[in-house]
Amino acid sequence: EKHQNKAYAIMESELKLGRQAFVVCPLIDESEVMDLKAAVTVFESIQKRFPEFNTCLIHGKLKKEERQEIMSRFLSKKIQILVSTTVIEVGIDIPNATVMIIEHAERFGLAQLHQLRGRVGRGEHASYCLLLADSASPDARERLQSMEATQDGFALAELDLRSRGPGDMFGTRQSGLPDLRMASLS
């Protein structure tokens, strides 16, 4: 909670300068299987914490037209805080957005974190990507520290492949020995 408060303080100071922020969450609904904050819960919490700023929620279950309308409002600065699932991963260009807070960052792959991080820092102002993680496991800490160490997407994807495995074409497996061999990405 101490780190979350610090991240939100940075976000608030940027918002007061007229900038905008993303807050990204890994799930839409609360899951009993995984103890993750849902985007809906985070959205409600941010609305209460920052009532002076217009906050909106965007996720993959919204119709494409609804998502486009929300992004248009965000681009035109009618929305200051956009709480989102990973639907904002690619193709979003909001030069005024200077803060990206990623909740449960340990749940994301490094390549995905790298893509998300690329949504800020597109304008003239200094930007911040703040990774909040619940897990204190050495593996999770090492993976997230690699985000600080490099901006090289290929290096991060390769590290992700080595540490998490290639995943599964038809499922969600991310660990264990892969069923296929892969050449180095670099």
ABEGO torsion letter per residue (X at the ends): XAAAAAAAAAAAAAAAAGBBBBBBBABABBBAABBBBBAAAAAAAAAAABAABBBBBBBAABBAAAAAAAAAAAAAGABABBBBBAAAABGBBBAABABBBBBGAAABBAAAAAAAAAABGABABBBBBBBBBABABAAAAAAAAAAAABABAAAAAAAAAAAAEAEBAABABABEBBABBBBBAX
